[in-house]
């Protein structure tokens, strides 16, 4: 039953991303109207339930809320093909290698492109620090993946938890990641961590 619910949630999330069309920013009422057209069988939900889905997607780094022209709006941070099952219980289990290594679709907007470039830079910083500790390549890959997952979870909750994790676990990288978050913001850094989490 849980798998069925997660599959439905994932289809709703895909439909919401499709509802943006070629837009990066969309007013919430307009996005909801588009969703009702795009989603078909999944469209029988209330505006309140729709907003609940958006908030869950925000915690995963898929979308970001903002106020545009004085109205509640949402910014798309990923493309549809980047949506995968992201429950913590699924991540904590042993995920099939073919699923974690699958290719990510080419980015279609500036936000996704910038996040992908930032992801590569962040991975180099983490791997460089771990190599200094004398880790073997296999151990390095596993530990880098764990750090990325933990940082993504922390940042999805708050910047304070993100800073706390880096300060406690990767203190020598604190200044680097603090500067990245300050210069790029959560809207770019969170999808970057998400991208790394999918590709490691």
Buried (B, 14 or more C-beta within 10 A) or exposed (E): EEEEEBEEBBBBBBBBBBBBEEBBBBBBEBBBBBBBEBBEEBBEBEEEEBBEBBEBBBBBBBBBEEEEEEEBBBBBBBBBBBBBBBEEEBBEEEEEEEEBEEEBEEBBBEBBEBBBBBBEEBBEBBBEBBEEEEBEEEEBBEBBBEBBBBBBBBBBEEBEBBBEBBEEBBEEBBEBBBEBBEEBEBBBBBBBBBBBBBBB
